[in-house]
Amino acid sequence: MSTLKEILIPDIGDIEQAEVIEILVAPEDRVTAEEPLITLESDKATMEIPSPHTGVIRELKVTVGDKVTQGDLILILEVADELGAPATETSTSSLSAPEQAETVPVTPDTALPSRQIEAAAESTPLPGEKALSPPPVPPKSTDENTSKPHASPAVRRISRELGVDLTQVTGSGPKGRILKGDVQLFVKGAMAKAEEIPSHDLVLPKMPAVDYTKFGEIKIRPLPRIKTLSGTNLHRNWLTIPHVTQFDEADITDLEAFCKAQTKDSSQQSFKLTLLAFLMKATVVALKKYPHFNASLDPGGKNLVIKKYFHIGFAVDTNAGLVVPVVRNADCKGLFDLARELSELGTKAREKRLTPADMQGGSFTISSLGGIGGTAFTPIVNAPEVAILGVSRAAMKPVYSDGEFVPRLILPFSLSYDHRVIDGADGVRFTRYLSNMLSDIRNLSL
Ligand code: CAO
């Protein structure tokens, strides 16, 4: 004898509504009690809903993206009485009458054991700040909870079983979430690499854990989620790409005057024409001249993949950390279209409305700190791209010309590049070319 049971969303605490972000089972799958069925995500937490019984999945009633709340139907489970569901407790019907499937909400204590609730990192750090005085040592769990990469408990379990450090895995799911397939891909890659790596490869000494409370008062502030995700990529790029940074400058006196005049004429518009739009335009012209800067190394490192499209990313500083939205086909857009799109994407980034698609497919990146200040910096290449332009603050400087010093507006900029792909000579050819473009904007219209 078996019984069809309706499995419902259990009490999920004070979360009013959550999104189904993963379905971990399929019709006809056999599940055991406590095995996760689906993963939910709200703005507060990510959690798995486990099966209350052993049985066979007969019908799924939710799909990825559904918004659910307590009491919503997840699926129909066929439970054989001998498999552990006492007939007296729940059975109301036999298989021949599926329309009478029984309702079985998962009780809070069995549904959401604490190990299955993953606190989402706060986007603004202040509420999570914790003041500590010297002796009590900071609770370890705070660090552990907040430094976790974005993955469901099921994926964490698999990675634990396989000994995979999830901070090393790049997530391909929504919002960079790590999926089971990503872990499998990572393991495959690691196994392939293990055969290639000679034993004398670089071994990094471990950073010692320091108890700072021994030296004075401290407070713990969890890193925003974007920082933990981008930090992993930055670290990888820093360690694996042989970087060179070329510094240069451009005389943008005329460009600035032109930009100001345009801004006056377009004062009715909702966006402003800023230097960044010109930089993007000039960069595209330079990339066309030097296509191997608009490229990626293939995974084997033997071929260069030269892109014929010009999707230019630009770094945006937000409360939650650095994000890089991408302006697609920048070569096909005029200055005002670029300025409008930069403004729209910048606003979207700051309001945390960027979608993964907004940040994918970049072929080159510009990081402009000029609005803030600074004279020079060395940006980290945004792999798999091979070069990145860093822009600092323009300043009036005396320039010697025709026997006298004249005041000119000079823009300092730097280009970091992957030395496996770009030689130093080409690096400086690129920056010189870019400088000429910016110094005489008539070049941009050619
Ligand atoms: N030199 C002098 N002034 C500059 C300048 C430069 N290189 N770049 C911008 N400015 C000026 C602008 O003209 C503007 O002046 P007004 O306020 O008088 O109009 C002001 O600085 C502010 O500009 P902005 O930064 O708001 O606009 P933008 O188009 O130049 O930049 C964006 C947009 C999104 C790139 C920028 O806001 C930003 O987030 N920058 C940070 C990027 C970052 O964090 N990079 C680091 C990555 S590596 O960790």
Boltz pocket constraint, residues with backbone or C-beta under 6 A from the ligand:
constraints:
  - pocket:
      binder: B
      contacts: [[A, 274], [A, 275], [A, 276], [A, 314], [A, 315], [A, 316], [A, 317], [A, 318], [A, 322], [A, 342], [A, 346], [A, 367], [A, 368], [A, 369], [A, 370], [A, 371], [A, 372], [A, 379], [A, 380], [A, 391], [A, 392], [A, 393], [A, 394], [A, 395], [A, 411]]
      max_distance: 6.0
